[in-house]
Amino acid sequence: MDWDKHSGHWPHAQHSKFILCKPHRWHVQEMGEGPLLLLLHGAGGGVQSWRHLMPLLAKNYRVIAMDLPGQGFTKCGAQQRLGLIPIAQDISKLCADQEWVPAAIIGHSAGGALALQMAQDMTPAPPVIGINAALGNFKGLAGLLFPLIAKALAMTPMVARFFTASTSRSGSIKRLIEGTGSTLPDEDLIWYQALIGDAGHVDGTLGMMAQWNLDPLLRKLHQHPSETLLIVGDRDKAVPPSTSLECAGIMPAAEVVTLPELGHLAHEEDAGTVLTPILAFLQQKIR
């Protein structure tokens, strides 16, 4: 995406900066002081996903959010590094480069899986909070076909431009969001309209989908070292709430909080409600 085109109105643009840490040129937003919280958005999103929650967290913490490689305003420098493990490694490299030591990692959807993947390789492992964390593979035939379809789309010229042309209208965006079980006001939908209307962002998202593989993470969940909070919106249509319950039952130190009347984008629908269990958890785990 073109920062010069959007910087004048993008949420919290005054807190944005760009960091070259190869292979990517990262778009990062930072605000607040105190123990460091790292925020990781889900597939197809960006830092704007945290526009409501981030300022609330920044009242007590130093909060850093970033666009994932190829998405939002982060320029991907290696198309083959868009899977779960490579992205987690590249974020960890960025943290080391900037001397960021997360006291906790918060991830939404696919960002929840990234948070757990990162924490698994950190010593000591920081606490992790997943908001409607995407921790389940598609089952059966869909599990075989979906990665193949995503790879085919990512390799097909003009797919991203066709997708943006057909879905970037306001009515289409609203239907896409409502399909996740969430309802956002028009003033929040415009950010998704800008993202989905950008072929580069769609290309980056398709590349991530094509390379995504949860199996190595899921195989080790039973020995995951992080104390973990999984926050679930009971109206989530993108990731079944049962996914978090099943994973928490496997993990050594995980708990689930279910929030009524919220969908997949719970932290965008009602940041205040999502903030309450986050702060309670952080106050217990960060000394």
C-alpha positions as CSV (number, residue, x, y, z in Angstrom):
1,M,0.0,0.0,0.0
2,D,1.0,3.6,-0.6
3,W,1.7,5.3,2.7
4,D,1.9,8.7,1.1
5,K,-1.7,8.2,-0.1
6,H,-3.1,7.1,3.2
7,S,-0.9,8.6,6.0
8,G,-3.1,11.7,6.3
9,H,-6.0,9.8,7.7
10,W,-4.9,6.2,8.7
11,P,-5.7,5.4,12.3
12,H,-2.9,6.6,14.7
13,A,-0.7,7.6,11.8
14,Q,1.2,9.9,14.1
15,H,2.5,6.9,15.9
16,S,3.7,5.1,12.7
17,K,7.3,4.5,11.7
18,F,9.1,2.3,9.2
19,I,11.9,0.0,10.1
20,L,14.1,-1.9,7.6
21,C,15.0,-5.3,9.1
22,K,15.7,-7.6,6.3
23,P,14.0,-9.2,4.5
24,H,11.1,-6.8,5.1
25,R,10.4,-3.1,5.5
26,W,8.1,-3.0,8.5
27,H,5.3,-0.6,9.3
28,V,5.1,-0.2,13.0
29,Q,3.0,1.8,15.4
30,E,4.1,2.4,19.0
31,M,2.5,4.2,21.9
32,G,2.5,4.3,25.7
33,E,5.1,3.4,28.4
34,G,5.7,0.5,30.7
35,P,6.1,-3.3,30.1
36,L,6.1,-4.0,26.4
37,L,3.0,-5.6,24.7
38,L,3.4,-6.9,21.1
39,L,0.2,-6.9,19.0
40,L,-0.2,-9.2,16.0
41,H,-3.1,-8.8,13.7
42,G,-4.9,-11.6,11.7
43,A,-4.7,-12.5,8.0
44,G,-6.0,-9.7,5.8
45,G,-5.9,-7.1,8.5
46,G,-3.4,-4.6,9.6
47,V,-2.5,-2.3,12.5
48,Q,-5.8,-0.6,12.1
49,S,-7.3,-3.7,13.6
50,W,-6.0,-2.4,17.0
51,R,-7.3,1.2,16.5
52,H,-9.7,1.0,19.5
53,L,-7.8,-1.4,21.8
54,M,-4.3,0.0,21.4
55,P,-4.9,3.4,23.1
56,L,-6.6,1.7,26.0
57,L,-3.7,-0.7,26.6
58,A,-1.2,2.2,26.2
59,K,-2.6,3.8,29.4
60,N,-0.6,1.1,31.3
61,Y,1.8,-0.4,28.9
62,R,4.2,0.3,26.0
63,V,2.3,-1.1,23.0
64,I,3.8,-2.0,19.6
65,A,1.8,-3.2,16.7
66,M,3.0,-4.0,13.2
67,D,1.6,-4.9,9.7
68,L,2.6,-8.4,8.8
69,P,4.8,-8.9,5.8
70,G,3.1,-8.1,2.5
71,Q,0.0,-6.7,4.3
72,G,-0.9,-3.2,5.1
73,F,2.1,-1.0,4.7
74,T,4.8,-3.6,5.5
75,K,6.7,-4.3,2.3
76,C,7.5,-8.0,1.9
77,G,11.1,-8.6,0.9
78,A,10.9,-12.4,0.5
79,Q,7.7,-14.0,-0.9
80,Q,8.8,-17.4,0.3
81,R,8.7,-16.3,4.0
82,L,5.0,-15.8,4.5
83,G,4.2,-19.0,6.4
84,L,3.7,-19.3,10.2
85,I,7.3,-20.2,11.2
86,P,9.1,-17.8,8.8
87,I,6.9,-14.8,9.9
88,A,7.4,-15.7,13.5
89,Q,11.1,-15.9,13.0
90,D,11.2,-12.5,11.1
91,I,9.2,-10.8,13.8
92,S,11.5,-12.2,16.4
93,K,14.5,-10.9,14.4
94,L,12.9,-7.5,14.3
95,C,12.4,-7.5,18.1
96,A,16.0,-8.5,18.6
97,D,17.1,-5.8,16.1
98,Q,15.1,-3.1,18.0
99,E,15.9,-4.5,21.4
100,W,12.2,-5.1,22.1
101,V,11.6,-7.7,24.8
102,P,7.8,-8.4,25.0
103,A,6.4,-8.8,28.4
104,A,3.4,-10.4,26.6
105,I,2.2,-11.0,23.1
106,I,-1.4,-10.5,22.0
107,G,-2.6,-11.9,18.7
108,H,-5.9,-11.9,16.9
109,S,-7.0,-14.8,14.7
110,A,-3.9,-15.9,12.8
111,G,-1.9,-13.5,14.9
112,G,-2.8,-15.7,17.9
113,A,-1.0,-18.6,16.3
114,L,1.9,-16.4,15.5
115,A,2.1,-15.3,19.1
116,L,2.2,-18.8,20.3
117,Q,4.8,-19.8,17.7
118,M,7.0,-16.9,18.7
119,A,6.6,-17.5,22.5
120,Q,7.4,-21.2,22.0
121,D,11.0,-20.3,21.0
122,M,11.6,-17.5,23.6
123,T,13.3,-17.9,26.9
124,P,11.6,-17.2,29.2
125,A,8.4,-17.6,27.2
126,P,6.1,-14.6,27.7
127,P,2.4,-14.8,28.4
128,V,0.2,-15.0,25.3
129,I,-3.3,-13.7,24.7
130,G,-5.2,-14.9,21.7
131,I,-8.4,-13.2,20.6
132,N,-10.4,-15.6,18.6
133,A,-7.1,-17.4,17.9
134,A,-7.1,-19.4,14.6
135,L,-5.7,-22.6,16.0
136,G,-7.6,-25.2,14.0
137,N,-6.9,-26.7,10.6
138,F,-9.7,-27.3,8.2
139,K,-10.9,-30.9,8.5
140,G,-11.5,-33.6,6.0
141,L,-11.5,-32.8,2.3
142,A,-11.4,-29.1,2.9
143,G,-8.1,-29.6,4.8
144,L,-6.6,-31.0,1.6
145,L,-8.2,-28.7,-0.9
146,F,-7.9,-25.3,0.9
147,P,-4.1,-25.0,0.9
148,L,-4.0,-26.1,-2.8
149,I,-6.6,-23.5,-3.8
150,A,-4.8,-20.8,-1.9
151,K,-1.5,-21.7,-3.5
152,A,-3.1,-21.7,-7.0
153,L,-4.7,-18.3,-6.4
154,A,-1.4,-16.9,-5.1
155,M,0.4,-18.1,-8.2
156,T,-2.2,-16.9,-10.7
157,P,-1.5,-13.4,-12.3
158,M,-4.3,-10.8,-11.8
159,V,-6.2,-12.7,-9.1
160,A,-5.5,-10.0,-6.6
161,R,-6.6,-7.3,-9.0
162,F,-9.8,-9.2,-9.8
163,F,-10.5,-9.7,-6.2
164,T,-10.1,-6.1,-5.3
165,A,-12.2,-5.0,-8.1
166,S,-15.1,-7.3,-7.2
167,T,-15.0,-6.9,-3.4
168,S,-13.7,-3.5,-2.5
169,R,-17.1,-1.8,-2.7
170,S,-18.7,-0.8,0.6
171,G,-21.6,-3.2,0.4
172,S,-19.2,-6.1,-0.3
173,I,-17.0,-5.2,2.6
174,K,-19.9,-5.0,4.9
175,R,-21.1,-8.5,3.9
176,L,-17.5,-9.9,4.3
177,I,-17.3,-8.5,7.8
178,E,-20.7,-9.6,8.8
179,G,-19.8,-13.1,7.6
180,T,-17.3,-13.3,10.5
181,G,-20.1,-12.7,13.0
182,S,-19.1,-9.1,13.7
183,T,-20.8,-5.9,12.9
184,L,-18.7,-2.7,12.5
185,P,-19.9,0.9,11.8
186,D,-19.3,2.5,8.5
187,E,-16.5,4.6,9.8
188,D,-14.6,1.4,10.7
189,L,-15.4,-0.4,7.5
190,I,-13.5,2.1,5.4
191,W,-10.2,0.8,6.6
192,Y,-11.0,-2.7,5.4
193,Q,-12.2,-1.2,2.2
194,A,-8.8,0.5,1.7
195,L,-7.0,-2.8,2.5
196,I,-9.0,-5.0,0.3
197,G,-9.0,-2.4,-2.4
198,D,-5.2,-2.7,-2.6
199,A,-3.9,-5.5,-4.9
200,G,-0.5,-5.7,-3.0
201,H,-2.2,-6.3,0.3
202,V,-4.4,-9.0,-1.2
203,D,-1.3,-10.6,-2.8
204,G,0.4,-10.6,0.6
205,T,-2.7,-12.2,2.3
206,L,-3.0,-14.9,-0.4
207,G,0.7,-15.6,0.0
208,M,0.3,-16.1,3.7
209,M,-2.7,-18.4,3.2
210,A,-0.8,-20.4,0.6
211,Q,2.1,-21.1,3.0
212,W,0.2,-21.4,6.3
213,N,0.8,-24.6,8.2
214,L,-0.3,-25.0,11.8
215,D,0.7,-28.6,12.2
216,P,4.1,-28.1,13.8
217,L,2.6,-25.7,16.4
218,L,-0.4,-27.9,17.1
219,R,1.8,-30.9,17.7
220,K,3.6,-29.1,20.5
221,L,0.6,-27.4,22.2
222,H,0.6,-30.1,24.9
223,Q,4.0,-28.7,26.1
224,H,3.7,-25.1,25.3
225,P,5.6,-23.0,27.8
226,S,3.4,-19.9,27.9
227,E,0.7,-19.0,30.3
228,T,-2.1,-18.3,27.9
229,L,-5.5,-16.6,27.8
230,L,-7.8,-17.4,24.9
231,I,-10.6,-14.8,24.5
232,V,-13.6,-16.0,22.4
233,G,-16.5,-14.2,21.0
234,D,-19.5,-16.5,21.1
235,R,-20.7,-15.2,17.7
236,D,-17.5,-15.9,15.9
237,K,-18.3,-17.4,12.5
238,A,-14.7,-17.5,11.2
239,V,-13.1,-19.6,14.0
240,P,-15.5,-21.9,15.9
241,P,-15.4,-21.0,19.6
242,S,-14.9,-24.7,20.3
243,T,-11.4,-24.4,18.8
244,S,-10.1,-22.3,21.8
245,L,-11.8,-24.7,24.3
246,E,-10.2,-27.7,22.7
247,C,-6.7,-26.1,22.6
248,A,-6.9,-24.9,26.2
249,G,-7.7,-28.5,27.2
250,I,-4.5,-29.6,25.7
251,M,-2.2,-26.8,26.9
252,P,-0.5,-26.9,30.3
253,A,-1.5,-23.4,31.4
254,A,-4.3,-22.0,29.3
255,E,-7.7,-20.5,30.2
256,V,-10.7,-19.4,28.1
257,V,-12.9,-16.4,28.5
258,T,-16.0,-16.3,26.4
259,L,-17.6,-12.9,25.6
260,P,-21.3,-12.9,24.6
261,E,-22.7,-11.1,21.6
262,L,-19.3,-10.6,19.9
263,G,-17.9,-12.1,16.7
264,H,-14.5,-12.7,15.1
265,L,-13.5,-9.0,15.3
266,A,-14.5,-8.7,19.0
267,H,-11.7,-6.3,19.8
268,E,-13.0,-3.9,17.1
269,E,-16.6,-4.3,18.0
270,D,-16.2,-3.6,21.7
271,A,-12.6,-2.8,22.8
272,G,-13.7,-2.0,26.4
273,T,-15.3,-5.4,27.0
274,V,-12.2,-7.2,25.5
275,L,-9.9,-5.0,27.6
276,T,-11.3,-6.2,30.9
277,P,-10.0,-9.9,30.8
278,I,-6.8,-8.7,29.1
279,L,-5.9,-6.4,32.0
280,A,-6.9,-8.9,34.6
281,F,-4.7,-11.5,33.0
282,L,-1.7,-9.1,32.5
283,Q,-1.9,-7.9,36.1
284,Q,-1.5,-11.5,37.3
285,K,1.2,-12.5,34.9
286,I,3.5,-9.5,34.5
287,R,5.4,-8.7,37.6
